[in-house]
């Protein structure tokens, strides 16, 4: 017997950002290469820079979590230290003037829409939830520029696609700490965990902490990762995209309708 639809039981849906709503364009090395070339330097090795960044980001997140929130560290300084360490670990040590030029390019690029693309089902899904009277919250390990610049530039706007956001660099707590989900429940007006659903792409950061609080949760596997099969085997609901998530939430209520009420706005309007 089919399960009854979950949607009528929900007052809130919280959504992860990267891997759920948006994806990176190209590789990290593409942007670091362009930045180095703009300063008159050769393009650094992509693999070394990628590995260097992973190590540098992990070290900064350990020593100055939530983008330096507890230390009241300016966002630009946090990223400056991270980017410099990324190059250093990759074997590239620039003089101060050269690095300043490179860093300005890197920082500006990742504070814009340029390195990201929106999954084609993201806007439709978020707007559908809000039309159904469900509040939508963003829960992301990200700094304030995601909220203020990146998401709006991508056409994911507060007030049309989402109602509120809880960003780790702003609130000072990050996934998988359940307190970030508690903050989202409070921001939605004190919604009970059982009346909320979280959607993300990480078992450790998204599904487990949300379920631990008593929220409903599901995972997206947009890129057919190897881990997804083990997630399914342990009983975790894993779906390929937000089209499938909508059908999972609505059950038979909208099955087979084709969602004709969800025409995507033209690009100029979406990116206002």
C-alpha positions in Angstrom: 0.0 0.0 0.0 1.5 3.4 -1.0 2.5 5.7 1.9 0.3 8.9 2.4 2.0 12.1 1.1 4.3 13.8 3.5 3.7 17.3 2.3 0.5 18.0 4.2 2.3 17.3 7.4 5.1 19.8 6.9 5.4 23.4 7.9 9.0 23.8 7.0 11.5 22.4 4.5 15.2 23.3 4.9 17.5 22.8 2.0 21.3 22.5 1.6 22.9 24.6 -1.1 25.9 23.2 -2.9 25.1 19.8 -4.5 21.4 20.3 -3.8 20.5 23.7 -5.4 23.7 24.7 -7.1 26.8 23.1 -8.5 30.3 24.4 -9.2 31.2 25.2 -12.8 34.5 23.7 -13.9 37.4 23.0 -11.5 39.0 25.0 -8.8 42.2 25.1 -10.8 40.4 27.0 -13.6 39.8 30.0 -11.3 43.2 29.8 -9.6 44.8 29.6 -13.0 43.0 32.7 -14.3 44.0 34.6 -11.1 47.6 33.7 -11.4 47.7 34.6 -15.1 46.1 38.0 -14.4 49.1 38.7 -12.1 51.5 37.7 -14.8 52.3 34.3 -13.3 52.1 30.8 -15.0 49.1 28.7 -14.5 49.7 26.5 -11.4 49.2 22.7 -11.6 45.5 21.9 -11.2 46.0 18.7 -9.1 48.5 20.3 -6.7 46.3 23.3 -6.2 43.2 21.2 -5.6 45.0 19.1 -3.0 46.6 22.1 -1.4 43.2 23.8 -1.1 41.6 20.8 0.6 44.3 20.7 3.2 44.3 24.5 3.7 40.5 24.7 4.0 40.5 21.8 6.5 43.2 23.5 8.6 41.4 26.9 8.6 38.1 25.3 9.4 39.7 23.5 12.3 41.6 26.5 13.7 39.1 29.2 12.8 35.7 27.5 12.4 32.7 29.0 10.7 34.9 31.3 8.6 36.5 32.9 11.8 33.2 33.7 13.5 34.4 33.0 17.0 37.5 35.1 16.5 35.6 37.9 14.9 38.0 37.4 11.9 37.1 39.5 8.8 35.8 37.2 6.0 38.4 38.5 3.6 41.2 37.8 6.0 40.0 34.2 6.6 40.0 33.5 2.8 43.3 35.3 2.3 44.9 33.0 4.8 43.2 30.0 3.2 44.2 30.9 -0.4 47.8 31.7 0.5 48.1 28.4 2.3 46.5 26.6 -0.6 49.2 27.9 -3.0 52.0 27.3 -0.4 51.0 23.7 0.1 50.9 23.3 -3.7 54.5 24.6 -3.9 53.8 28.2 -5.1 55.1 31.0 -2.9 54.5 34.4 -4.3 55.8 37.8 -3.1 53.3 39.9 -1.3 52.4 42.2 -4.3 51.9 39.3 -6.6 49.8 37.4 -4.1 47.7 40.5 -3.4 46.8 40.7 -7.1 46.0 36.9 -7.3 43.9 36.9 -4.1 41.8 39.9 -5.2 40.8 38.0 -8.3 40.1 34.8 -6.4 38.1 36.5 -3.7 36.0 38.5 -6.2 35.3 35.5 -8.4 34.0 33.3 -5.5 31.9 36.1 -4.2 30.0 36.3 -7.5 27.8 33.9 -9.5 30.6 33.1 -12.0 31.8 29.7 -10.5 28.3 28.3 -9.9 25.2 27.1 -11.8 21.7 26.5 -10.6 20.2 23.0 -11.1 17.2 23.5 -13.5 14.7 22.0 -11.0 15.8 24.2 -8.0 13.7 27.3 -8.5 10.6 25.4 -9.5 10.8 23.2 -6.4 11.3 26.0 -3.9 8.5 28.1 -5.4 6.2 25.1 -5.4 6.9 24.6 -1.7 6.1 28.2 -0.9 2.9 28.2 -2.9 1.8 25.2 -0.9 2.3 27.2 2.3 5.5 25.5 3.4 8.3 27.8 4.7 11.6 27.3 3.0 14.9 27.7 4.8 18.4 27.6 3.5 20.9 25.7 5.8 24.4 26.0 4.6 28.1 25.8 5.7 28.8 29.1 3.9 29.7 32.7 4.7 27.6 35.8 4.3 28.3 36.3 0.6 26.2 33.2 -0.3 23.3 35.0 1.4 23.9 38.5 0.2 25.5 38.1 -3.2 25.9 34.6 -4.7 22.3 33.2 -4.3 20.6 36.4 -5.4 22.9 36.7 -8.4 21.9 33.1 -9.3 18.2 34.0 -9.1 17.6 32.3 -5.8 16.1 35.1 -3.9 14.9 35.5 -0.4 11.1 36.2 -0.6 10.5 34.3 -3.8 12.6 31.1 -3.5 13.4 31.0 0.2 12.1 32.6 3.4 15.2 32.7 5.6 18.7 31.4 5.7 21.0 29.9 8.4 24.6 30.3 7.2 27.5 28.9 9.4 29.6 32.0 8.9 26.8 34.2 10.2 25.4 32.1 13.1 28.7 30.6 14.2 27.7 26.9 14.1 28.1 24.6 11.2 26.8 21.2 9.9 26.8 18.5 11.2 26.3 20.3 14.5 22.5 19.9 15.2 22.4 23.4 16.6 22.3 24.8 13.1 19.1 22.8 12.5 17.7 24.0 15.8 18.4 27.6 14.7 16.5 26.9 11.5 13.5 25.6 13.4 13.5 28.8 15.6 13.9 31.0 12.6 10.8 29.5 11.1 8.8 30.5 14.2 9.4 27.6 16.5 8.5 24.7 14.2 8.5 21.3 15.8 11.1 18.9 14.3 8.4 16.5 13.3 6.8 19.2 11.1 10.0 19.8 9.2 12.0 18.1 6.5 15.7 18.7 5.5 17.0 17.9 2.0 20.8 17.7 1.4 23.5 15.6 -0.2 25.6 14.4 2.7 24.7 11.6 5.1 27.0 13.0 7.8 26.2 16.7 7.5 22.6 16.7 6.3 20.7 13.5 6.9 22.1 12.2 10.2 21.9 15.4 12.3 18.4 16.3 11.0 17.1 12.9 11.8 18.8 13.0 15.1 16.6 16.0 16.0 13.5 14.3 14.9 13.1 16.0 11.5 12.2 14.2 8.4 15.1 14.0 5.9 16.1 12.8 2.5 19.2 12.9 0.4 19.8 13.8 -3.2 22.3 11.8 -5.3 22.6 14.1 -8.4 26.0 12.7 -9.4 25.4 8.9 -8.9 28.0 8.6 -6.1 29.2 5.2 -4.9 28.1 6.0 -1.4 24.4 6.3 -2.4 23.9 2.6 -2.7 25.0 2.0 0.9 22.7 4.9 2.0 19.8 3.2 0.3 20.8 -0.1 1.8 20.5 1.3 5.3 17.0 2.6 4.6 17.8 6.2 3.8 15.5 7.8 1.2 17.8 8.8 -1.7 16.4 10.5 -4.8 18.1 11.7 -8.0 16.8 15.3 -8.1 14.2 17.7 -6.8 11.7 16.6 -9.4 11.7 13.2 -7.7 11.6 14.9 -4.3 8.5 16.8 -5.3 6.8 13.6 -6.3 8.0 11.8 -3.1 6.5 14.6 -1.0 3.2 15.0 -2.9 2.5 11.3 -3.4 -0.4 10.7 -5.7 -1.7 14.3 -5.3 0.2 15.6 -8.3 1.5 12.4 -9.9 1.5 12.5 -13.7 0.5 16.1 -13.9 3.8 17.2 -15.5 4.0 20.3 -13.2 2.7 22.6 -15.9 2.1 25.3 -13.4 5.8 25.8 -12.9 7.0 27.6 -16.0 10.5 28.9 -15.3 10.8 32.7 -15.5 13.0 34.0 -18.3 16.7 34.3 -17.4 16.6 38.1 -17.0 13.8 37.9 -14.6 15.3 35.0 -12.6 18.6 36.8 -12.2 17.1 40.2 -11.1 
